[in-house]
Amino acid sequence: MSITLFIIIIFTALAHTTWNVLLKQSDNKALFLRCFTLMGSIIFIPTLFFIEPLPSNAFIFLAASLFIHIFYNIFLIKMYKHSEISFSYPIARGSPILILLFITPLLLGDQISYLNNIGALILISGIFFLIFSEGDYKKIDFKGLGLSLMVASTIVVYTLVDATGARISDNGFSYGMYMFAMEGIIFNIAYILVFKDKKIPLKFISKEKNNILFASVLVTFAYLPILYAYTKINVPSVAALREISILFTSIYGVYFLKEKFGLVKVISAALVVIGCVIIRTATS
């Protein structure tokens, strides 16, 4: 992995943390997510006229990814409604790496070294400590845990789908541009059909306009380079390195959102990050 790509992936992690924090802070998380994904569609639809069309077989993976992202977005909204970001985010983002380690060699043919086992054990320990960070199983946020794992399951699936779609599309950027152009429209249509909620109040848009625009830019930067990276190196390496965002988010949740502070929570987040870094090193 080149140093340039390494640095870019670190910055995508920071971008991912930031838009998730903006979503967590919003008074109406569903409206906020609907707005910034729709803004992404508005921005990217015109660009489709200036890029080469995707290979026909890539559209199958694009369609699958857009469908999976509907559930990802809904679960994400519910997760942040019911749990602290310093608890739910590390579980939702760290858990998929373990699964990807085992299934990407089978499904994508990526080569994984034995050192990954050490990283996986450390990562599992970090998640385990995080779940029990309150020191009593009766205090475990089981609803937040369940929703975090639901988010994690969608991340596993769309990562595999998007990695394949990006590789079929050569550099991944065109695949990502089609994705962002369509996701906001598809998600809003699905949300309206499922929840029977058509309205996006102008008052909300006016109040949150800066954060909406900022989040739409951040979510794009957080994922487009990742799609490109999938075409250059194996998926677990990219995914693990990207999850340095776990550390950023845990720190932000504790110090800026004033979520509960505890030494166990800090240690668990650090273990998750260390495990991710080892996995990244082992899969380079």
VOVO-424026 format. One record per atom (N, C-alpha, C): z, y, x; residue number from 1; residue in three letters. Coordinates in steps of 0.001 Angstrom, whole numbers, plus 500000, padded with zeros to 6 digits. Layout:
     c3     c2     c1 num residuo
      Z      Y      X NUM     ala
...
% end
This chain:
     c3     c2     c1 num residuo
 500000 498808 500848   1     met
 500000 500000 500000   1     met
 500000 501242 500883   1     met
 499102 502153 500606   2     ser
 499041 503379 501400   2     ser
 500236 504264 501099   2     ser
 500608 505110 502059   3     ile
 501729 506023 501871   3     ile
 501447 507004 500744   3     ile
 500173 507382 500594   4     thr
 499801 508310 499512   4     thr
 500065 507686 498150   4     thr
 499626 506436 497976   5     leu
 499844 505758 496704   5     leu
 501333 505530 496468   5     leu
 502059 505212 497522   6     phe
 503513 505022 497424   6     phe
 504179 506291 496881   6     phe
 503844 507425 497455   7     ile
 504447 508699 497043   7     ile
 504056 509044 495609   7     ile
 502796 508809 495270   8     ile
 502325 509108 493909   8     ile
 503093 508278 492886   8     ile
 503312 507001 493189   9     ile
 504041 506143 492246   9     ile
 505476 506628 492068   9     ile
 506100 507102 493158  10     ile
 507455 507661 493054  10     ile
 507450 508869 492119  10     ile
 506449 509719 492224  11     phe
 506369 510896 491349  11     phe
 506077 510496 489906  11     phe
 505312 509416 489716  12     thr
 505094 508950 488335  12     thr
 506409 508489 487721  12     thr
 507282 507908 488549  13     ala
 508596 507481 488063  13     ala
 509414 508683 487596  13     ala
 509356 509758 488359  14     leu
 510065 510980 487975  14     leu
 509494 511553 486682  14     leu
 508169 511524 486557  15     ala
 507521 512003 485331  15     ala
 507936 511149 484142  15     ala
 508011 509844 484347  16     his
 508408 508938 483265  16     his
 509839 509208 482824  16     his
 510716 509421 483781  17     thr
 512094 509778 483467  17     thr
 512151 511044 482633  17     thr
 511388 512053 483039  18     thr
 511466 513365 482402  18     thr
 511011 513324 480951  18     thr
 509873 512634 480670  19     trp
 509441 512631 479268  19     trp
 510363 511782 478402  19     trp
 510980 510753 478985  20     asn
 511954 509976 478225  20     asn
 513204 510798 477914  20     asn
 513626 511621 478852  21     val
 514778 512500 478622  21     val
 514445 513521 477537  21     val
 513240 514085 477572  22     leu
 512822 515024 476531  22     leu
 512838 514358 475161  22     leu
 512383 513109 475106  23     leu
 512406 512364 473845  23     leu
 513837 512123 473392  23     leu
 514699 511714 474310  24     lys
 516105 511455 473982  24     lys
 516792 512718 473458  24     lys
 516471 513866 474028  25     gln
 517116 515123 473658  25     gln
 516611 515700 472340  25     gln
 515447 515281 471896  26     ser
 514856 515866 470696  26     ser
 515692 515549 469457  26     ser
 515785 516518 468548  27     asp
 516528 516324 467300  27     asp
 515826 515335 466381  27     asp
 514499 515310 466445  28     asn
 513732 514368 465629  28     asn
 512799 513595 466559  28     asn
 513267 512452 467007  29     lys
 512547 511711 468034  29     lys
 511200 511179 467552  29     lys
 511144 510763 466301  30     ala
 509881 510253 465755  30     ala
 508826 511349 465720  30     ala
 509202 512517 465225  31     leu
 508260 513640 465174  31     leu
 507825 514061 466566  31     leu
 508774 514090 467480  32     phe
 508461 514523 468844  32     phe
 507453 513584 469492  32     phe
 507679 512266 469350  33     leu
 506771 511301 469954  33     leu
 505408 511343 469272  33     leu
 505403 511490 467955  34     arg
 504130 511608 467231  34     arg
 503341 512818 467718  34     arg
 504047 513924 467939  35     cys
 503377 515166 468340  35     cys
 502799 515076 469750  35     cys
 503576 514578 470699  36     phe
 503043 514622 472066  36     phe
 501996 513548 472323  36     phe
 502047 512427 471589  37     thr
 500952 511462 471729  37     thr
 499685 511994 471071  37     thr
 499847 512691 469952  38     leu
 498691 513288 469282  38     leu
 498084 514395 470140  38     leu
 498943 515148 470821  39     met
 498458 516180 471748  39     met
 497634 515525 472857  39     met
 498066 514373 473316  40     gly
 497300 513639 474326  40     gly
 495915 513272 473829  40     gly
 495829 512860 472571  41     ser
 494524 512540 471983  41     ser
 493631 513764 471941  41     ser
 494200 514881 471548  42     ile
 493427 516131 471461  42     ile
 492897 516533 472837  42     ile
 493714 516331 473861  43     ile
 493314 516701 475222  43     ile
 492234 515772 475759  43     ile
 492376 514462 475500  44     phe
 491517 513484 476167  44     phe
 490239 513122 475412  44     phe
 490191 513316 474118  45     ile
 488968 512960 473387  45     ile
 487734 513668 473958  45     ile
 487781 514975 474248  46     pro
 486589 515634 474818  46     pro
 486167 515055 476168  46     pro
 487122 514526 476941  47     thr
 486773 514006 478273  47     thr
 485935 512730 478198  47     thr
 485999 512038 477064  48     leu
 485259 510786 476930  48     leu
 483746 510999 476968  48     leu
 483311 512224 476669  49     phe
 481876 512528 476693  49     phe
 481364 512721 478127  49     phe
 482284 512794 479094  50     phe
 481891 513085 480474  50     phe
 482183 511942 481440  50     phe
 482623 510809 480916  51     ile
 482878 509649 481779  51     ile
 482032 508469 481308  51     ile
 481876 507501 482190  52     glu
 481110 506320 481829  52     glu
 481893 505470 480828  52     glu
 481191 504889 479853  53     pro
 481873 504025 478885  53     pro
 482523 502832 479579  53     pro
 483555 502319 478968  54     leu
 484207 501129 479510  54     leu
 483274 499923 479386  54     leu
 483413 498937 480265  55     pro
 482709 497669 480064  55     pro
 483092 497094 478704  55     pro
 482178 496446 478053  56     ser
 482418 495969 476688  56     ser
 483636 495054 476598  56     ser
 483869 494209 477617  57     asn
 485014 493302 477553  57     asn
 486349 494010 477776  57     asn
 486324 495243 478295  58     ala
 487570 496001 478479  58     ala
 488108 496524 477155  58     ala
 487214 496717 476180  59     phe
 487651 497255 474889  59     phe
 488579 496293 474155  59     phe
 488443 495011 474415  60     ile
 489344 494033 473798  60     ile
 490773 494279 474259  60     ile
 490938 494514 475563  61     phe
 492261 494761 476118  61     phe
 492786 496139 475701  61     phe
 491894 497103 475601  62     leu
 492290 498436 475140  62     leu
 492825 498361 473721  62     leu
 492120 497663 472842  63     ala
 492554 497512 471457  63     ala
 493905 496810 471380  63     ala
 494073 495763 472187  64     ala
 495344 495032 472209  64     ala
 496476 495935 472685  64     ala
 496209 496733 473723  65     ser
 497225 497638 474261  65     ser
 497640 498695 473232  65     ser
 496663 499259 472545  66     leu
 496970 500269 471525  66     leu
 497826 499676 470413  66     leu
 497544 498444 470043  67     phe
 498334 497761 469017  67     phe
 499765 497536 469511  67     phe
 499914 497068 470732  68     ile
 501241 496819 471301  68     ile
 502031 498117 471436  68     ile
 501344 499194 471801  69     his
 502025 500477 471974  69     his
 502589 501030 470667  69     his
 502049 500623 469546  70     ile
 502639 501028 468261  70     ile
 504078 500532 468192  70     ile
 504281 499263 468519  71     phe
 505618 498672 468481  71     phe
 506501 499236 469588  71     phe
 505910 499448 470766  72     tyr
 506656 500040 471874  72     tyr
 507223 501398 471468  72     tyr
 506394 502234 470877  73     asn
 506831 503576 470490  73     asn
 507904 503540 469406  73     asn
 507732 502670 468425  74     ile
 508721 502563 467345  74     ile
 510054 502061 467885  74     ile
 510013 501020 468702  75     phe
 511253 500490 469291  75     phe
 511916 501532 470197  75     phe
 511104 502305 470920  76     leu
 511640 503332 471817  76     leu
 512392 504404 471031  76     leu
 511805 504831 469925  77     ile
 512464 505821 469058  77     ile
 513807 505295 468581  77     ile
 513807 504070 468094  78     lys
 515038 503486 467559  78     lys
 516067 503270 468669  78     lys
 515607 502885 469851  79     met
 516513 502663 470973  79     met
 517271 503939 471316  79     met
 516558 505057 471390  80     tyr
 517206 506311 471761  80     tyr
 518039 506905 470635  80     tyr
 517810 506457 469415  81     lys
 518651 506901 468302  81     lys
 520013 506223 468331  81     lys
 520050 505015 468884  82     his
 521260 504194 468767  82     his
 521985 503924 470075  82     his
 521470 504395 471206  83     ser
 522160 504103 472462  83     ser
 521955 505209 473482  83     ser
 522853 505235 474472  84     glu
 522759 506214 475544  84     glu
 521606 505842 476477  84     glu
 520961 506853 477012  85     ile
 519802 506608 477867  85     ile
 520205 505935 479168  85     ile
 521421 506229 479672  86     ser
 521873 505617 480925  86     ser
 522210 504142 480745  86     ser
 522343 503691 479490  87     phe
 522570 502273 479196  87     phe
 521255 501573 478862  87     phe
 520494 502142 477947  88     ser
 519319 501458 477406  88     ser
 518114 501479 478348  88     ser
 517893 502601 479032  89     tyr
 516697 502726 479868  89     tyr
 516659 501705 481010  89     tyr
 517749 501509 481762  90     pro
 517694 500510 482844  90     pro
 517417 499101 482336  90     pro
 517960 498750 481171  91     ile
 517719 497420 480620  91     ile
 516260 497292 480179  91     ile
 515770 498303 479471  92     ala
 514397 498265 478953  92     ala
 513367 498256 480073  92     ala
 513635 498964 481154  93     arg
 512658 499055 482246  93     arg
 512871 497998 483318  93     arg
 514114 497571 483524  94     gly
 514376 496600 484588  94     gly
 514075 495168 484202  94     gly
 514368 494814 482949  95     ser
 514169 493433 482496  95     ser
 512736 492938 482641  95     ser
 511727 493733 482300  96     pro
 510347 493226 482383  96     pro
 509929 492771 483774  96     pro
 510521 493367 484808  97     ile
 510128 493005 486164  97     ile
 510409 491532 486438  97     ile
 511537 491043 485934  98     leu
 511885 489641 486133  98     leu
 510841 488721 485516  98     leu
 510432 489061 484304  99     ile
 509452 488230 483598  99     ile
 508100 488313 484290  99     ile
 507718 489529 484702 100     leu
 506423 489710 485361 100     leu
 506338 488931 486671 100     leu
 507475 488798 487342 101     leu
 507491 488037 488595 101     leu
 507038 486595 488394 101     leu
 507432 486035 487275 102     phe
 507151 484620 487036 102     phe
 505797 484374 486372 102     phe
 505345 485330 485556 103     ile
 504132 485034 484789 103     ile
 502852 485638 485364 103     ile
 502970 486717 486180 104     thr
 501733 487291 486722 104     thr
 500990 486349 487671 104     thr
 501694 485522 488472 105     pro
 500920 484561 489286 105     pro
 500123 483583 488430 105     pro
 500678 483226 487271 106     leu
 500012 482272 486395 106     leu
 498871 482906 485610 106     leu
 499110 484130 485116 107     leu
 498137 484756 484223 107     leu
 497124 485638 484950 107     leu
 497571 486319 486020 108     leu
 496681 487244 486720 108     leu
 496314 486784 488123 108     leu
 496975 485724 488605 109     gly
 496681 485219 489943 109     gly
 497266 486047 491064 109     gly
 498220 486951 490761 110     asp
 498850 487761 491804 110     asp
 499734 486887 492693 110     asp
 499716 487155 493986 111     gln
 500504 486397 494946 111     gln
 501904 486997 495076 111     gln
 502934 486180 494871 112     ile
 504323 486633 494910 112     ile
 505073 485850 495983 112     ile
 505829 486542 496839 113     ser
 506552 485872 497923 113     ser
 507951 485442 497477 113     ser
 508575 484558 498289 114     tyr
 509891 484027 497947 114     tyr
 510989 485088 498014 114     tyr
 510769 486129 498787 115     leu
 511776 487190 498885 115     leu
 512040 487837 497521 115     leu
 511060 487697 496625 116     asn
 511246 488233 495278 116     asn
 512457 487626 494583 116     asn
 512798 486384 494915 117     asn
 513942 485732 494274 117     asn
 515235 486487 494558 117     asn
 515368 486993 495787 118     ile
 516561 487759 496151 118     ile
 516621 489048 495343 118     ile
 515480 489736 495297 119     gly
 515416 490966 494518 119     gly
 515695 490715 493052 119     gly
 515183 489600 492534 120     ala
 515391 489271 491127 120     ala
 516870 489030 490827 120     ala
 517569 488322 491724 121     leu
 518992 488042 491526 121     leu
 519813 489334 491542 121     leu
 519476 490231 492456 122     ile
 520184 491518 492530 122     ile
 519924 492326 491270 122     ile
 518666 492324 490832 123     leu
 518311 493069 489627 123     leu
 519035 492510 488406 123     leu
 519077 491183 488279 124     ile
 519788 490550 487167 124     ile
 521269 490939 487190 124     ile
 521858 490966 488396 125     ser
 523271 491344 488528 125     ser
 523495 492766 488032 125     ser
 522578 493656 488412 126     gly
 522698 495044 487980 126     gly
 522637 495182 486466 126     gly
 521710 494471 485840 127     ile
 521594 494520 484378 127     ile
 522837 493922 483722 127     ile
 523341 492813 484289 128     phe
 524534 492168 483750 128     phe
 525729 493129 483803 128     phe
 525950 493771 484935 129     phe
 527058 494716 485062 129     phe
 526892 495891 484103 129     phe
 525659 496323 483911 130     leu
 525403 497449 483013 130     leu
 525777 497092 481583 130     leu
 525412 495884 481162 131     ile
 525726 495439 479804 131     ile
 527239 495420 479574 131     ile
 527988 495036 480611 132     phe
 529438 494945 480489 132     phe
 530144 496142 481141 132     phe
 529456 497272 481218 133     ser
 530002 498434 481923 133     ser
 531250 499006 481261 133     ser
 531459 498695 479964 134     glu
 532656 499195 479291 134     glu
 533880 498327 479589 134     glu
 533662 497172 480270 135     gly
 534778 496333 480676 135     gly
 535289 495377 479613 135     gly
 534699 495375 478426 136     asp
 535153 494517 477335 136     asp
 533940 494154 476494 136     asp
 533716 492853 476296 137     tyr
 532521 492449 475553 137     tyr
 532520 493011 474141 137     tyr
 533716 493314 473579 138     lys
 533789 493880 472231 138     lys
 533234 495303 472176 138     lys
 533131 495939 473349 139     lys
 532617 497300 473397 139     lys
 531128 497361 473738 139     lys
 530535 496202 473923 140     ile
 529106 496178 474260 140     ile
 528302 496758 473104 140     ile
 527372 497609 473436 141     asp
 526479 498185 472431 141     asp
 525379 497160 472132 141     asp
 525688 496205 471251 142     phe
 524753 495114 470991 142     phe
 523473 495609 470312 142     phe
 523594 496615 469467 143     lys
 522394 497142 468815 143     lys
 521494 497806 469858 143     lys
 522114 498616 470735 144     gly
 521348 499246 471801 144     gly
 520750 498218 472748 144     gly
 521534 497152 473019 145     leu
 521045 496077 473880 145     leu
 519846 495373 473255 145     leu
 519951 495066 471972 146     gly
 518856 494399 471276 146     gly
 517588 495231 471257 146     gly
 517745 496518 470969 147     leu
 516581 497410 470934 147     leu
 515980 497584 472330 147     leu
 516840 497638 473347 148     ser
 516352 497745 474727 148     ser
 515518 496536 475111 148     ser
 515967 495360 474699 149     leu
 515227 494136 475006 149     leu
 513927 494056 474218 149     leu
 513912 494638 473012 150     met
 512670 494693 472235 150     met
 511651 495606 472923 150     met
 512140 496741 473435 151     val
 511268 497625 474208 151     val
 510753 496890 475440 151     val
 511664 496180 476114 152     ala
 511291 495439 477326 152     ala
 510194 494414 477047 152     ala
 510293 493733 475911 153     ser
 509293 492714 475585 153     ser
 507913 493329 475396 153     ser
 507857 494507 474790 154     thr
 506552 495162 474623 154     thr
 506010 495647 475970 154     thr
 506911 496056 476874 155     ile
 506482 496511 478196 155     ile
 505825 495364 478965 155     ile
 506418 494176 478874 156     val
 505838 493012 479550 156     val
 504413 492765 479067 156     val
 504244 492774 477752 157     val
 502939 492440 477180 157     val
 501909 493510 477513 157     val
 502255 494797 477305 158     tyr
 501232 495814 477562 158     tyr
 500937 495968 479054 158     tyr
 501903 495641 479914 159     thr
 501638 495688 481358 159     thr
 500573 494666 481740 159     thr
 500716 493457 481241 160     leu
 499735 492412 481527 160     leu
 498360 492772 480955 160     leu
 498361 493274 479732 161     val
 497102 493643 479079 161     val
 496432 494805 479802 161     val
 497213 495838 480123 162     asp
 496643 497020 480770 162     asp
 496188 496737 482196 162     asp
 496932 495902 482914 163     ala
 496519 495542 484277 163     ala
 495168 494836 484252 163     ala
 494994 493951 483286 164     thr
 493717 493244 483163 164     thr
 492608 494201 482754 164     thr
 492881 495047 481767 165     gly
 491881 496018 481323 165     gly
 491489 496994 482413 165     gly
 492480 497441 483191 166     ala
 492203 498377 484282 166     ala
 491349 497729 485360 166     ala
 491633 496465 485673 167     arg
 490863 495769 486709 167     arg
 489429 495526 486254 167     arg
 489239 495239 484999 168     ile
 487882 495075 484467 168     ile
 487118 496391 484548 168     ile
 487868 497503 484396 169     ser
 487254 498840 484408 169     ser
 487183 499432 485813 169     ser
 487362 498632 486832 170     asp
 487263 499019 488237 170     asp
 488443 499862 488705 170     asp
 488438 501183 488443 171     asn
 489493 502009 489021 171     asn
 490657 502289 488078 171     asn
 490533 501939 486808 172     gly
 491641 502100 485881 172     gly
 491716 503458 485211 172     gly
 491135 504502 485823 173     phe
 491250 505844 485252 173     phe
 490495 505966 483930 173     phe
 489291 505414 483872 174     ser
 488525 505505 482634 174     ser
 489223 504739 481515 174     ser
 489787 503592 481856 175     tyr
 490558 502813 480881 175     tyr
 491726 503648 480343 175     tyr
 492433 504315 481243 176     gly
 493568 505142 480842 176     gly
 493159 506328 479993 176     gly
 492035 506931 480291 177     met
 491575 508086 479519 177     met
 491212 507681 478094 177     met
 490589 506524 477951 178     tyr
 490317 506011 476603 178     tyr
 491622 505720 475874 178     tyr
 492587 505187 476595 179     met
 493869 504865 475980 179     met
 494565 506108 475439 179     met
 494676 507143 476279 180     phe
 495365 508357 475852 180     phe
 494592 509110 474772 180     phe
 493279 508979 474784 181     ala
 492472 509628 473753 181     ala
 492713 509002 472386 181     ala
 493025 507723 472355 182     met
 493132 507006 471086 182     met
 494562 506735 470639 182     met
 495509 506709 471593 183     glu
 496865 506283 471248 183     glu
 497526 507183 470212 183     glu
 497427 508496 470389 184     gly
 498079 509417 469466 184     gly
 497579 509266 468039 184     gly
 496280 509083 467889 185     ile
 495694 508921 466557 185     ile
 496119 507587 465946 185     ile
 495998 506509 466738 186     ile
 496355 505174 466239 186     ile
 497830 505103 465867 186     ile
 498689 505651 466734 187     phe
 500129 505586 466462 187     phe
 500495 506383 465213 187     phe
 499910 507569 465055 188     asn
 500225 508387 463876 188     asn
 499756 507723 462595 188     asn
 498585 507106 462616 189     ile
 498094 506399 461430 189     ile
 499027 505239 461094 189     ile
 499415 504472 462123 190     ala
 500306 503334 461901 190     ala
 501663 503800 461373 190     ala
 502177 504882 461932 191     tyr
 503483 505402 461514 191     tyr
 503448 505827 460053 191     tyr
 502370 506498 459670 192     ile
 502230 506938 458281 192     ile
 502161 505747 457329 192     ile
 501412 504722 457709 193     leu
 501259 503541 456862 193     leu
 502573 502769 456722 193     leu
 503317 502679 457815 194     val
 504550 501884 457802 194     val
 505703 502645 457161 194     val
 505871 503912 457530 195     phe
 507047 504679 457092 195     phe
 506749 505679 455974 195     phe
 505484 505751 455550 196     lys
 505082 506636 454446 196     lys
 505486 508091 454695 196     lys
 505404 508487 455938 197     asp
 505798 509846 456325 197     asp
 504602 510550 456946 197     asp
 503932 511396 456169 198     lys
 502708 512031 456626 198     lys
 502957 513369 457326 198     lys
 504067 514001 457036 199     lys
 504263 515390 457437 199     lys
 504654 515543 458911 199     lys
 504032 516524 459541 200     ile
 504487 517024 460832 200     ile
 504677 518530 460637 200     ile
 505894 518962 460329 201     pro
 506139 520364 459969 201     pro
 505745 521336 461077 201     pro
 505084 522415 460695 202     leu
 504698 523450 461657 202     leu
 505928 524075 462305 202     leu
 507030 524117 461551 203     lys
 508267 524683 462088 203     lys
 508744 523860 463287 203     lys
 508628 522546 463178 204     phe
 509036 521668 464285 204     phe
 508119 521869 465484 204     phe
 506808 521941 465234 205     ile
 505844 522142 466320 205     ile
 506107 523458 467031 205     ile
 506380 524511 466238 206     ser
 506647 525827 466825 206     ser
 507904 525804 467685 206     ser
 508916 525114 467209 207     lys
 510188 525044 467929 207     lys
 510066 524242 469226 207     lys
 509290 523139 469175 208     glu
 509228 522202 470296 208     glu
 507920 522285 471083 208     glu
 507122 523309 470843 209     lys
 505762 523351 471400 209     lys
 505719 523199 472916 209     lys
 506640 523840 473615 210     asn
 506620 523746 475083 210     asn
 506964 522339 475555 210     asn
 507984 521748 474936 211     asn
 508375 520387 475304 211     asn
 507304 519371 474915 211     asn
 506648 519604 473786 212     ile
 505574 518709 473342 212     ile
 504432 518715 474348 212     ile
 504007 519903 474751 213     leu
 502921 520021 475721 213     leu
 503328 519422 477064 213     leu
 504550 519722 477487 214     phe
 505048 519217 478765 214     phe
 505100 517695 478748 214     phe
 505609 517121 477658 215     ala
 505712 515661 477552 215     ala
 504341 515001 477547 215     ala
 503366 515622 476889 216     ser
 502016 515039 476838 216     ser
 501381 515012 478227 216     ser
 501677 516024 479046 217     val
 501181 516052 480428 217     val
 501917 515013 481269 217     val
 503226 514953 481096 218     leu
 504045 514024 481880 218     leu
 503689 512562 481612 218     leu
 503503 512224 480325 219     val
 503224 510822 479991 219     val
 501878 510390 480566 219     val
 500956 511344 480653 220     thr
 499650 511055 481257 220     thr
 499797 510804 482749 220     thr
 500499 511705 483438 221     phe
 500680 511550 484875 221     phe
 501522 510322 485205 221     phe
 502433 509958 484287 222     ala
 503315 508828 484528 222     ala
 502578 507489 484471 222     ala
 501385 507460 483862 223     tyr
 500732 506161 483674 223     tyr
 499324 506035 484262 223     tyr
 498571 507104 484298 224     leu
 497212 507006 484842 224     leu
 497190 506487 486286 224     leu
 498020 507027 487192 225     pro
 498020 506485 488562 225     pro
 498488 505033 488623 225     pro
 499341 504624 487675 226     ile
 499818 503247 487638 226     ile
 498665 502302 487307 226     ile
 497814 502703 486373 227     leu
 496650 501898 486024 227     leu
 495722 501748 487231 227     leu
 495584 502831 487979 228     tyr
 494784 502764 489207 228     tyr
 495430 501812 490216 228     tyr
 496753 501901 490343 229     ala
 497470 501049 491310 229     ala
 497329 499572 490971 229     ala
 497236 499247 489676 230     tyr
 497057 497853 489273 230     tyr
 495760 497255 489836 230     tyr
 494806 498109 490107 231     thr
 493524 497622 490628 231     thr
 493556 497432 492143 231     thr
 494631 497907 492795 232     lys
 494709 497867 494260 232     lys
 495732 496860 494784 232     lys
 496844 496702 494079 233     ile
 497907 495802 494531 233     ile
 498444 495016 493347 233     ile
 499316 494037 493632 234     asn
 499767 493168 492546 234     asn
 500694 493894 491577 234     asn
 500736 493387 490358 235     val
 501441 494053 489260 235     val
 502952 494164 489495 235     val
 503667 493092 489908 236     pro
 505114 493233 490104 236     pro
 505478 494301 491136 236     pro
 504666 494444 492174 237     ser
 504933 495462 493188 237     ser
 504876 496855 492588 237     ser
 503845 497113 491805 238     val
 503700 498424 491154 238     val
 504833 498649 490163 238     val
 505076 497644 489326 239     ala
 506101 497778 488293 239     ala
 507482 498000 488890 239     ala
 507802 497253 489947 240     ala
 509120 497371 490567 240     ala
 509316 498743 491205 240     ala
 508330 499197 491945 241     leu
 508441 500499 492594 241     leu
 508550 501611 491566 241     leu
 507812 501468 490491 242     arg
 507837 502478 489434 242     arg
 509226 502600 488813 242     arg
 509980 501484 488806 243     glu
 511273 501505 488138 243     glu
 512379 502138 488965 243     glu
 512015 502845 490028 244     ile
 512983 503736 490670 244     ile
 513404 504804 489662 244     ile
 512608 504946 488598 245     ser
 512943 505869 487503 245     ser
 514274 505493 486860 245     ser
 514684 504226 486978 246     ile
 515973 503791 486439 246     ile
 517107 504608 487047 246     ile
 517040 504816 488363 247     leu
 518065 505603 489033 247     leu
 518031 507050 488557 247     leu
 516829 507635 488489 248     phe
 516697 509016 488025 248     phe
 517297 509183 486627 248     phe
 516984 508242 485747 249     thr
 517415 508355 484357 249     thr
 518918 508168 484216 249     thr
 519482 507236 484945 250     ser
 520931 507016 484883 250     ser
 521691 508245 485366 250     ser
 521225 508842 486453 251     ile
 521853 510059 486978 251     ile
 521746 511196 485965 251     ile
 520555 511336 485372 252     tyr
 520349 512417 484394 252     tyr
 521231 512206 483169 252     tyr
 521309 510960 482704 253     gly
 522110 510683 481522 253     gly
 523580 511000 481727 253     gly
 524084 510688 482899 254     val
 525502 510910 483186 254     val
 525812 512376 483434 254     val
 524990 513032 484251 255     tyr
 525335 514379 484698 255     tyr
 524797 515501 483816 255     tyr
 523719 515252 483093 256     phe
 523119 516323 482293 256     phe
 523278 516099 480792 256     phe
 523219 514845 480353 257     leu
 523427 514557 478935 257     leu
 524894 514263 478641 257     leu
 525723 514289 479689 258     lys
 527172 514102 479561 258     lys
 527529 512765 478920 258     lys
 526743 511726 479261 259     glu
 527072 510400 478776 259     glu
 528233 509847 479581 259     glu
 528849 508782 479065 260     lys
 530059 508238 479683 260     lys
 529816 507866 481140 260     lys
 530729 508338 481981 261     phe
 530615 508062 483417 261     phe
 531535 506916 483788 261     phe
 531070 506058 484641 262     gly
 531905 504962 485114 262     gly
 531331 504403 486395 262     gly
 532209 503974 487274 263     leu
 531763 503441 488559 263     leu
 530882 502210 488362 263     leu
 531229 501371 487385 264     val
 530441 500159 487136 264     val
 529015 500523 486743 264     val
 528873 501569 485924 265     lys
 527544 501985 485492 265     lys
 526719 502474 486684 265     lys
 527342 503191 487590 266     val
 526640 503684 488774 266     val
 526235 502515 489679 266     val
 527172 501591 489895 267     ile
 526883 500427 490742 267     ile
 525770 499583 490134 267     ile
 525824 499399 488817 268     ser
 524811 498572 488162 268     ser
 523431 499193 488274 268     ser
 523359 500503 488089 269     ala
 522067 501190 488223 269     ala
 521546 501067 489652 269     ala
 522463 501197 490627 270     ala
 522063 501079 492029 270     ala
 521550 499669 492340 270     ala
 522200 498646 491768 271     leu
 521764 497274 491980 271     leu
 520378 497028 491387 271     leu
 520142 497610 490221 272     val
 518824 497475 489599 272     val
 517755 498075 490503 272     val
 518050 499255 491026 273     val
 517088 499928 491906 273     val
 516881 499143 493199 273     val
 517976 498670 493802 274     ile
 517869 497885 495039 274     ile
 517027 496634 494807 274     ile
 517293 495970 493671 275     gly
 516499 494795 493340 275     gly
 515018 495122 493191 275     gly
 514743 496249 492550 276     cys
 513349 496671 492385 276     cys
 512689 496947 493737 276     cys
 513427 497606 494619 277     val
 512873 497944 495940 277     val
 512596 496680 496747 277     val
 513506 495710 496690 278     ile
 513291 494448 497401 278     ile
 512066 493726 496854 278     ile
 511948 493722 495538 279     ile
 510780 493091 494912 279     ile
 509501 493800 495362 279     ile
 509589 495123 495411 280     arg
 508419 495896 495841 280     arg
 508058 495538 497275 280     arg
 509072 495455 498148 281     thr
 508829 495126 499558 281     thr
 508230 493721 499684 281     thr
 508757 492811 498890 282     ala
 508328 491414 498986 282     ala
 506907 491207 498456 282     ala
 506471 492091 497581 283     thr
 505169 491909 496952 283     thr
 504129 492885 497483 283     thr
 504433 493568 498568 284     ser
 503481 494517 499137 284     ser
 502345 493759 499834 284     ser
% end
